[in-house]
Amino acid sequence: MCDLVRIVNGSSENSTARATRTTVYGPWPAPVLRADRVRLVGAEELKSWVIHEDEDLLGVNKSGDVVCHPSKFGPTSSLVGAAREYTGLPTMHLVFRLDRETSGVVVMAKNAAMASRLQQAMQTRQVGKRYLALLGGELQETVTVAQPLGRDEGSVVHVKNCVREDGKAAVTRFVPVVVRQGFSVVEVTPATGRKHQIRIHAQWLGHGVVGDEIYGPDEWYDLQFIEHGWSRELEAVLLLKRQALHCAEIDLRPAGLDVVFRADWPVDLADFTQRRMDWSEGVS
């Protein structure tokens, strides 16, 4: 148990972390990407995802089932590999990456000079990022979460982090866009860039990201998915086949570049919000 601070609409209030930790004897082995679950992306499909392209940059609207980093299953098994095929360049620098199940804007640099410039801009927080997320429950007010994050040493999932008082500083702002029928579509602005930051802070609020296997109802669902793949049991609990998180915008103007990448609310999430929230308006 540890005393933490929650910032709500500009005011601070003391909050106590309520986390029950189970003793385990070591983390579950790192998941291995299986050939039968690899999503292949050809150059033509990638072309249809392009948001912006110039001599230095390539911005795409990534699908929520594609890994960013190269894998052992060939060039079309990752976003970077597909980008190399599309551009014909031997190297593409992945500047802004997303988790496999997160859709939306991914930015790649075509040369080392631009990659270095953008990496420096990220380190000095000269890049604007805006996400959209579908959360469980009804978040009625704007909330800024300022909770430090670090490794969840009590988890069997080796990549899992958590709120912990000795972690690294992390700040995330959640703004409700549409709230109805037990769900919330929110605009999310992270002031820092910690691993899984949005998902952990949403869970800490008590409004986890819909479809999140790791930070959702039970982390063991993630292990079940790794072992057996998607199932009706998982669908009944998680509701979506992937986490409902979408990078809607990356703004490079603070870094001195007149470029803003935007990606509309994706079809799979729009279908869910129409069915479950009776809401079909576009969000971008």
N, C-alpha and C positions, 0 to 999 in steps of 0.2 A: 504494500500500500504506500502511495506517495502523494503528497500534496502538489497539485498542479494549478495552473492559472488558465482560465477560459476568458476570452475577450468577446463580448456580445454587444454588437452595435456601439462600439467605442468604450464600453464600460467593462471593468474587470470584476471577476467574482471567483472566490476560491472554490475549487472543485476537487473531489477525491476520486482517484482512479479506482474503479471497481473491476479488477481483473482477477480471475481465478486461474492460477497457473498449475498445470499438470506436470509432474516430474517425469521426464523421459530420459533415456539412456543414450541419446544421440539423435541427430537429425535424420530424417528420411533421406536416402541417397538422392543426389541431384537428378532431376528428370532427364531422360534421354529422348531426344527427338526421334520418333519412329517414322519409317518411310511411308507407312500407310496413313499417316496423319499430316503429311507435308503438303502445304498449299503451294502449287506451282504458279508462277506469274511470268507470262511471256512478254516480250517487248511490246507487242501490239496492245495487250491489256494494260500494261503500264502507261502507254501513251494516252489511253483514255482517262487515266487518273491525274494527268499533269495539270497543275494549277497555274504554274508560272515557270518559264524557262528562259534563260539568257546565257551569255557566254561564261558566266561564273556560277550560276545557281540553277538548281532543279528542285522545284517544290511539287509534291504530289499529295493526293488525298488517299491515304492508305486504307485498305479494307481491314476489318477487324478480325482477320484470320491469317495474317501474313507476318512472318518474322522479319525484322529489319536486318540483322547481321547475317553474313554469309554462313552457310552450313555445308555439311559434307555431301549433301544430296544434289549438288550441281548449281549452276548459276541462276536458274529460274526458281530455286527454292527459297530465295530471300529477296527483299526489296532492293538491297544494294546490288545483288547479282543481276536482277532484272534491269536495274538502272544502267549497269555497265553494258548490258546487251543493247539496251535502247539507245544509249548515247554513243556507243563504240569506244568509250574511253577505258583505259586499263584500270583506272582508280576513280572511285567516287567516295568522297569524304562525308560520312554520316554525321551531320552536325547536331540535328535535333531528332532524336529517335523516340519511338513509342514501343510499349510492350506489344506483344503479338495480338492480344485481344483488345487493344485500344485502337480505335480508328481515327482518321483525321490527318492533319497536316504533318508531313515529314519533310524536312529540308536537307538537301545534300549539296555540298560544294564540289565544283568540277575541278578545282585546283587547290594546291596547298596554301597559297596566299589567302584566298577567300576563307578557307577552312580555319586558318589561324586567326583571321580577323573576327570571325563569328564566335570562335571559342573564347577569345578575349572579351567580346561583348557579353557573352553569357556569364563569364566570371565576374564582370563588373555590373551585372544586372541591367544591361542596356538592350534587352530584348523583351518585348511584351508577349505574354502567352495567355490565351483564354481558352478554357475548356467548357464543354457542356456535359452534364452527367444526369443520369436517371437514378434517383435515390428511392429507397424504400421508406414509407412513411411520409407524413406531410410536414415539411419544413416551412414554417410560417413567416420567418423573419430572416433578414440578412445576418449572417454569423461569420466572424473572423476567428479562426482557430489558431492559436499560437502554442503549439505543443511540440517539444523536442522528440526526435525519432532516433531509434537505434535498433540493433539486432534483437529479435525476439528469441532469447536463448531457451525459452521453455517450449518452443514450437517444434513439431516434427517436420515442418516444411522449411527446408534449408534457406530459402530466399525471403522468408517472412521477417518483416520489421514490426515495430510497435511503438506506442508512446512510452517513453521512459525518461525520467528526470535527468539522467546523465547522457542523454542523446544529443544529437546536433539540432540546432535551432531550425524550426520549420513553421511557416505561416501560410495559411490558406484562407481565402475569402469565398464564402458560398452565398449566392444571391438567388432567391427563388424566382423562377420565370413562370412556371405553371404548376399549381398545386391542386390536386383533386384525386378522389377515389383511391386514397391510400398510397399515392406516389407523388414525387416531386421532380420536375425537370429544373435543374439549377445551372446557373452560370458560375464557373469556378475560376478564380484567379490565384495562382500560386505565386507568392512573393519569393519563395525559395524553390530549389529543385531537388529535393531528397527522393530517394527511391520509394515508390509506391505512396508518395506523400498524400495525394488527393484521396486515395482509397482508404488509407489509415485514418486520416482526419475525419472522413465521412463516417467511418465505423465508430470512431470516438464520439461523434455527435449523436450516435444512435440511429443514423440514417445511412446505412451501408449502400454502396453502389450495387444496383440490381445485377445479378449474374456473376458476382465476384466469388470465385471458388475459394480463394485464400482468406479474404477478409469478410466473407459472408457469414451465413448461419453457423458453419462448422468447417474448420480447415481440413477435416478428413475427406470432405467432398473433393478437394483438390487431389488428394492421393488416390481416391477412387477413380477420378477422371484419368489420371496418369496411367493407372493400371488397366482400366477397362474401357476408357473412352466415354463419350456422351451416352446417356441412358434416360429412360422415362423417369426413373427415380430422381436423377439430378435435375431434370426439367421441372418436375413438380416442386422442387425446393428452390432452385435458383432462378427459374422462370425464363431466363435467356441463356443461349449457348455461349455467350461471351459477356465480359463485363461491359456495362452500359456507360462507357467513358469515351469521349470524343474530343480530340483537339480541334477546336473550331477556328483558331486564329493564331498566327505568329507574326508579330509586327517588328520589322527590322528598322523602322524609322528612328528609334532612339539610338541605334548604332550607326546612323548616318547614311543608311541605304533607303531609297525611296521604294520600298517593297513591303507589301502586306499580303500574306498568304491566308486565304479563308477557305473553309470547307463546310458545306451545308450539313445539317443534321442527317445522318445516313438512313438509308431505306429500312434496314432491319429495325432500328430503334424507332423510326417514325411509324412503322407498322405496329409495334408494341404499344406505343402511346395512343394510337388510334383505337386499338382494341380494348386496352385496359383503362385508359383515361378519357376516352371519347374526345381525343384532341388530335387534330391532324394538321394544324398550322405548321408551316416551316419555321425552323430556328436556324439562324446562321450568325 
